[in-house]
Amino acid sequence: MEAQEIKAVSQIFKVLSDPNRLKILLLLKDGEKNVSTLIENLGMEQSAVSHQLKLLRENKIVKSRKEGKIVFYSLDDHHILDILEQTFQHVEHR
């Protein structure tokens, strides 16, 4: 493995290490959601949700699209679901 690849993998796990970001990803696994829906489901302030979404977007884990004034978020790459599923299976196995 190249040092750059190891650093990239480490960064993904760092981003995934936050419980609120994990909750966002689990909500998005069923399809795109707007910020209001995420706020409702998470019970968090808009600024906190926006901050988490920014980190996920900067790390190419989620993507956004704008429809008028409404911003919708979805998973950027469904490989992230494979990582999460494997990790949850590992936790259940322990």
C-alpha positions in Angstrom: 0.0 0.0 0.0 1.1 3.5 -0.8 1.4 6.0 2.0 -1.2 8.2 0.3 -3.7 5.4 0.1 -3.2 4.6 3.8 -3.8 8.2 4.7 -7.0 8.3 2.6 -8.4 5.2 4.2 -7.5 6.6 7.7 -9.3 9.8 6.8 -12.5 7.9 5.8 -12.5 6.1 9.1 -11.9 9.3 11.0 -15.0 10.8 9.3 -17.0 7.7 10.0 -16.0 7.7 13.7 -18.6 10.3 14.7 -22.0 8.8 15.8 -24.0 11.7 14.3 -22.3 11.3 10.9 -23.1 7.6 11.1 -26.7 8.3 11.8 -26.9 10.7 8.8 -25.4 8.0 6.6 -27.9 5.4 7.8 -30.7 7.8 7.1 -29.4 8.4 3.6 -29.0 4.7 2.8 -32.7 4.6 1.8 -32.3 7.5 -0.6 -31.8 11.3 -0.6 -33.1 13.5 2.1 -33.4 17.2 2.5 -31.8 19.0 5.5 -35.2 19.5 7.2 -35.9 15.8 7.2 -32.4 15.0 8.6 -32.9 17.6 11.4 -36.3 16.0 12.2 -34.9 12.5 12.4 -31.8 13.4 14.2 -33.2 15.8 16.7 -30.2 18.1 16.2 -29.9 21.8 15.5 -29.7 22.9 11.8 -26.2 24.3 12.3 -24.9 21.0 13.7 -26.5 18.9 10.9 -25.1 21.3 8.3 -21.6 21.1 9.9 -21.7 17.3 9.7 -23.0 17.3 6.2 -20.1 19.7 5.2 -17.5 17.2 6.5 -19.2 14.3 4.8 -19.4 16.3 1.5 -15.8 17.4 1.7 -14.7 13.8 2.1 -16.8 12.7 -0.9 -19.0 10.5 1.3 -22.2 12.4 0.5 -23.2 14.6 -2.4 -25.8 17.4 -2.6 -28.1 18.8 -5.2 -30.2 21.9 -5.0 -33.8 22.1 -6.1 -34.9 25.7 -5.7 -34.0 26.7 -2.2 -34.0 23.1 -0.9 -30.8 21.1 -0.7 -31.0 17.3 -0.9 -28.2 15.0 0.2 -27.5 11.4 -0.8 -24.6 9.0 -0.6 -21.9 9.9 -3.0 -20.7 6.3 -3.3 -22.5 3.2 -2.2 -19.3 1.5 -1.2 -19.6 3.3 2.1 -22.7 1.1 2.8 -20.5 -2.0 2.3 -18.0 -0.6 4.8 -20.8 0.2 7.3 -22.5 -3.2 6.8 -19.3 -5.1 7.4 -18.5 -3.1 10.4 -21.9 -3.6 12.0 -21.6 -7.3 11.2 -18.3 -7.3 13.0 -19.8 -5.6 16.0 -22.6 -8.2 16.1 -20.2 -11.0 15.8 -18.1 -9.9 18.8 
